[in-house]
Amino acid sequence: MSLAGRAGRAWTREWLRNSSSHGLNHNASASRWSSHGLNASNTSRWSLLLRTTAPCRHRNYASQTKPTPAQLEARIAAIPIERYRNFCIVAHIDHGKSTLSDRLLELTGTISASDANKQILDKLDVERERGITVKAQTCTMIYKHNGEDYLLHLVDTPGHVDFRAEVTRSYASCGGALLLIDASQGIQAQTVSNFHLAFAQDLALVPVINKIDMPSADVPRVLDQMETSFELDPKKAVLVSAKTGKGVGALLPAVVEGIPHPVGDENKPLKMLLVDSWYDTFKGVVLLVRLFDGSIKTGDNVVSLGTGMKYTVGQVGIQYPNATPQTVLRAGQVGYVYFNPGMKRIQDAKLGDTFTTVGDEDIVEPCPGFEEPKPMVFVAAFPTDQSDYTRLADSINQLVLNDRSVTLQKDFSEALGSGWRLGFLGSLHCSVFQDRLRQEHGKSIIITEPTVPTKIVYADESEEVVQNPALFPDSSDHRIRAATLYEPYVKATITVPEEYLGRVIELCEGNRGEQKSLEFFHTDQVILSYDIPASQLVDDLFGKLKGVSKGYATLDYEDAGWRQSKLVKLQLLVNRQPVDAICRVIHSTQVDRLGRQWVTKFKEHVDRQMFEVVIQAVVGNKVIARETIKPFRKDVLAKLHASDITRRRKLLEKQKEGRKRLRAVGNVVIDQSAFQSFLSK
Ligand SMILES: Nc1nc2c(ncn2[C@@H]2O[C@H](COP(=O)(O)OP(=O)(O)OP(=O)(O)O)[C@@H](O)[C@H]2O)c(=O)[nH]1
């Protein structure tokens, strides 16, 4: 085996050792892997591959026909749980999950193969516009295999790390996953983390190599990476082009054979896990559920084991791919449920909660819940026009209803008025939220610079986590002088071709990163692990990484807890008054650069006044940078002749119109657009 191969195996073993803390049963897992053909020799790899991959039919694969609703219901009722398969598609960003989902839906006759059906599971405008999946979407399919119907439940998951919680939740409803890898890009950072997550959940994996139609596809290289990094058997890989349909015909037989059926008993009391939820104006909160035992139908009385609240079922159904009502959902199935009267508050739908039939509360063991996603990035948001506050509040609340990872609190800024402090899982999550707000509600907002929280441990050992930098105590506060400060760190996993390794290391070290490991997982590919401050990540580390590696490096991260750090509060003052919207708690080494940048940029956006305006960046009493805006030399109105009434009136009206957008910082009047331009990078 190559050196790279050995290093890769060593790295996987290292990960496995570490994962024991996650409660992984290695022996059980090992036997599972060997039952999937792991560690098998490479002999006849190619001849076997030829056998596993169906002949290329280029989209002409015989797609099955869509049944009528009555036929659908009758066919589902006749399928035993042994012929259910619940699986998701996981991959690095853009490796083709949504495109492949389309092909599978076509193949099973769930949608027609017309061109209008592109990225059918990317339902949000923002997903279609950006070409990324933000929300995991599910679809049930019926697939005829060897003359028998199989009930397949597919979840298309997001690739970006910010939406990892969606992937983790999806795993709870699945028995296996298609691990999709782009044939030209090979294994990337999110492939690695998705593999680890799936492995830790004991999911069966079907490796799929996609985009084999591309001229740059290098299938042998990817097979080798898969084997050395994940010990996945190359013979099990299915080679496909989701775009042309080539090889896709072999995929569903691989799902049927490689992914175990769910286990459950329809005759036992209902045990139903709440996997996801969304708000519908007419139905109230709609729940996406996975049934472990029992069955559920309209009119049933159910109770939440988490909240104790009782409900009557209004409707049950499946996503096919749109909501399709059914008479009953059975053990092993994934479908939707809503209540009558509808559940009003999304907070009552606690993801990870278990529901059962009223009366069975004491005999049903609740499912282990989900870990709450922890917001990493905080911003404050304000309406551009305060008279829009109420409408914008409605819009924000509506969006938060359907994105359970966003945290929301009211906020107020002297400079920007009333607004909200929002917590997100990452920078992309934050910018997608802004896009959704604009697209779905047509509103515009001012967003402050993203920040990460700070933990303060005072001398008396009491702790405080500060999310809003404006509320971080000033250095004049004697308690803060004796306190210990901590900032959040992430464990970053970076994959990069060897030729860019030097520049990537330089970038990570320049961003206060601490190298944890460096392994070759293929002759020319390196996987690096760094502990890095989350604030550096928020400060566009990903963009910089792409820059130094010509776009080839990929990044994934996970929370690595708090670390003691030398942090200070940098503030912007205008004529000695703090501008509360422009304030950050940062590492002491960044103070000079950011302070200078702030004052120079802010000066560009502030109009001259009748007096001198001094802009300063300060840490406590220490001035880091300063700019001065000279006053007007003359009174502009003085030029007007007393009889020039029309001109005067126009000036006064203009002033009146502008007044509502003006904000005073001390005696300095600043147009709201100045903050907007300053804060938009
Ligand atoms: N040539 C080629 N392009 C493909 C293939 N599959 C997907 N693509 C293209 O790759 C891009 C990304 O595809 P998506 O299906 O959106 O990828 P994804 O993994 O769902 O993306 P995220 O959800 O954002 O992670 C699109 O431009 C697709 O047209 C393929 O088999 N061959």
The ligand as an SDF file (V2000), in Angstrom:
LIG
                    3D

 32 34  0  0  0  0  0  0  0  0999 V2000
  -21.3350   17.3610  -15.5030 N   0  0  0  0  0  0  0  0  0  0  0  0
  -22.1180   17.0500  -14.4700 C   0  0  0  0  0  0  0  0  0  0  0  0
  -22.6160   18.0110  -13.6760 N   0  0  0  0  0  0  0  0  0  0  0  0
  -23.4180   17.6530  -12.6440 C   0  0  0  0  0  0  0  0  0  0  0  0
  -23.7220   16.3120  -12.3590 C   0  0  0  0  0  0  0  0  0  0  0  0
  -24.5020   16.2700  -11.2550 N   0  0  0  0  0  0  0  0  0  0  0  0
  -24.6710   17.5470  -10.8630 C   0  0  0  0  0  0  0  0  0  0  0  0
  -24.0260   18.3750  -11.7010 N   0  0  0  0  0  0  0  0  0  0  0  0
  -23.9630   19.8420  -11.6050 C   0  0  0  0  0  0  0  0  0  0  0  0
  -23.2850   20.1860  -10.4150 O   0  0  0  0  0  0  0  0  0  0  0  0
  -23.8540   21.3850   -9.8420 C   0  0  0  0  0  0  0  0  0  0  0  0
  -24.2820   21.1290   -8.4040 C   0  0  0  0  0  0  0  0  0  0  0  0
  -25.3340   20.1900   -8.4130 O   0  0  0  0  0  0  0  0  0  0  0  0
  -26.3930   20.0940   -7.2250 P   0  0  0  0  0  0  0  0  0  0  0  0
  -27.2600   18.9310   -7.5200 O   0  0  0  0  0  0  0  0  0  0  0  0
  -27.0470   21.4210   -6.9570 O   0  0  0  0  0  0  0  0  0  0  0  0
  -25.4050   19.8060   -6.0290 O   0  0  0  0  0  0  0  0  0  0  0  0
  -25.7610   19.6520   -4.4860 P   0  0  0  0  0  0  0  0  0  0  0  0
  -24.8030   18.6750   -3.9510 O   0  0  0  0  0  0  0  0  0  0  0  0
  -27.2100   19.3590   -4.3160 O   0  0  0  0  0  0  0  0  0  0  0  0
  -25.4460   21.0880   -3.9400 O   0  0  0  0  0  0  0  0  0  0  0  0
  -25.6840   21.6270   -2.3830 P   0  0  0  0  0  0  0  0  0  0  0  0
  -27.0420   21.1990   -2.0030 O   0  0  0  0  0  0  0  0  0  0  0  0
  -25.5470   23.0870   -2.4640 O   0  0  0  0  0  0  0  0  0  0  0  0
  -24.6260   21.0290   -1.5520 O   0  0  0  0  0  0  0  0  0  0  0  0
  -25.0100   21.7700  -10.7750 C   0  0  0  0  0  0  0  0  0  0  0  0
  -24.5390   22.7350  -11.6780 O   0  0  0  0  0  0  0  0  0  0  0  0
  -25.3390   20.4690  -11.5040 C   0  0  0  0  0  0  0  0  0  0  0  0
  -25.8900   20.6830  -12.7760 O   0  0  0  0  0  0  0  0  0  0  0  0
  -23.1800   15.2980  -13.2370 C   0  0  0  0  0  0  0  0  0  0  0  0
  -23.3860   14.1030  -13.0840 O   0  0  0  0  0  0  0  0  0  0  0  0
  -22.3860   15.7530  -14.2510 N   0  0  0  0  0  0  0  0  0  0  0  0
  1  2  1  0
  2  3  2  0
  2 32  1  0
  3  4  1  0
  4  5  2  0
  4  8  1  0
  5  6  1  0
  5 30  1  0
  6  7  2  0
  7  8  1  0
  8  9  1  0
  9 10  1  0
  9 28  1  0
 10 11  1  0
 11 12  1  0
 11 26  1  0
 12 13  1  0
 13 14  1  0
 14 15  2  0
 14 16  1  0
 14 17  1  0
 17 18  1  0
 18 19  2  0
 18 20  1  0
 18 21  1  0
 21 22  1  0
 22 23  2  0
 22 24  1  0
 22 25  1  0
 26 27  1  0
 26 28  1  0
 28 29  1  0
 30 31  2  0
 30 32  1  0
M  END
$$$$
